[in-house]
Amino acid sequence: LVAGDHQINPRKLVPALIEALDRDPGFRLIRQRVTAVLRDGGDTGAVTGVTLDDGTDLHATTTLLCPGVSLAGIGNLPEADCVRLRPVHGDILRARLRPGQPPLLERTVRGMVDGRPVYLVPRTDGEIVIGATEREDGFDGVVLEGAYQLLRDAQTLVPGAADLELTEILARARPGTPDDLPYIGRLDGVDGLVVSTGYSRHGILLAPLGGHLAAGLVLGTDITTEDAAILAATDPRRTSPHTSGATV
Ligand SMILES: Cc1cc2nc3c(=O)[nH]c(=O)nc-3n(C[C@H](O)[C@H](O)[C@H](O)COP(=O)(O)OP(=O)(O)OC[C@H]3O[C@@H](n4cnc5c(N)ncnc54)[C@H](O)[C@@H]3O)c2cc1C
């Protein structure tokens, strides 16, 4: 029992952040995909902006890319191949109390069932999120075994879960790195670009820290000793095969 334990609903967090940006007159929100980065002198120089889905070019002194697991899908950036990201899929169930059913949980319950981790997270609106498996087969859909495992283990941990209404089953990819630390910083030999990705299982928890550090790099603000230590640990060049002294 952790007295101060709390949780964030990512399905509310992300729209709230987008709305906050949208309302700020200092920002211009563009709802398009980035297809490629622009490079000085063709395809090897400093990054000078991005090309959007509709062919529009956006120019910038520094570009920040945070595309989760899809960094290698952004064109004109062969250096992204040195960043070792892999999809770590997780199946997740959503359930809710049936009408008239008394509350089941007051706080997050985590446990191990036959060595497998499982958690149940009660949301304030009565929804209960049950997760989360881990697999590295590259498959985007829900695998029956994963769903079965979660249903079985959640009921073992909290028998009353058997009475919930099952509302959703889905699978998503976590952007995994070799050492499970994020990649926040510059790519080998690429000026004008900062990347922020590889948050693995902790991207919601680490979002404020990741945002703070990436903004510091983009804006060139003074970096504290503590931030410098984190940036050293999360430097994308640590896993590059071309960087001498690569440790992973
Ligand atoms: C089942 C499961 C359970 C999890 N549980 C937790 C948890 O309990 N706590 C926690 O902290 N974290 C958890 N995570 C991890 C967390 O979801 C990730 O670490 C986090 O989402 C990573 O954030 P991100 O913004 O870096 O990447 P993403 O969330 O993947 O976001 C990247 C965004 O960039 C967009 N994008 C990609 N390419 C382009 C492009 N070319 N142009 C424009 N946009 C692009 C994508 O559409 C996407 O919206 C969980 C993940 C899974 C799958």
The ligand as an ORCA input file, in Angstrom:
! r2SCAN-3c Opt
* xyz 0 1
  C      -0.459     -1.747    -22.804
  C       0.367     -0.565    -22.386
  C       0.371     -0.167    -21.045
  C       1.126      0.941    -20.652
  N       1.081      1.338    -19.341
  C       1.784      2.418    -18.958
  C       1.738      2.883    -17.610
  O       1.055      2.299    -16.759
  N       2.464      3.988    -17.271
  C       3.241      4.643    -18.162
  O       3.879      5.630    -17.788
  N       3.315      4.242    -19.456
  C       2.620      3.138    -19.863
  N       2.695      2.701    -21.158
  C       3.702      3.278    -22.032
  C       3.282      4.568    -22.665
  O       2.033      4.417    -23.297
  C       4.372      4.961    -23.676
  O       5.631      4.979    -23.056
  C       4.058      6.347    -24.225
  O       2.823      6.322    -24.925
  C       5.148      6.837    -25.143
  O       4.807      8.153    -25.474
  P       5.345      8.839    -26.789
  O       4.643     10.154    -26.914
  O       6.844      8.815    -26.787
  O       4.907      7.863    -27.971
  P       3.434      7.527    -28.456
  O       2.459      7.490    -27.335
  O       3.586      6.301    -29.315
  O       3.023      8.785    -29.343
  C       3.680      9.066    -30.566
  C       2.725      9.863    -31.402
  O       3.406     10.313    -32.565
  C       2.558     10.119    -33.671
  N       3.378      9.968    -34.865
  C       4.169      8.913    -35.210
  N       4.761      9.152    -36.376
  C       4.370     10.389    -36.772
  C       4.641     11.194    -37.917
  N       5.460     10.771    -38.880
  N       4.066     12.410    -37.998
  C       3.235     12.854    -37.013
  N       2.938     12.136    -35.901
  C       3.498     10.915    -35.792
  C       1.766      8.864    -33.359
  O       0.582      8.829    -34.125
  C       1.520      9.055    -31.873
  O       0.357      9.816    -31.660
  C       1.929      1.616    -21.587
  C       1.913      1.220    -22.936
  C       1.141      0.139    -23.333
  C       1.129     -0.257    -24.781
*
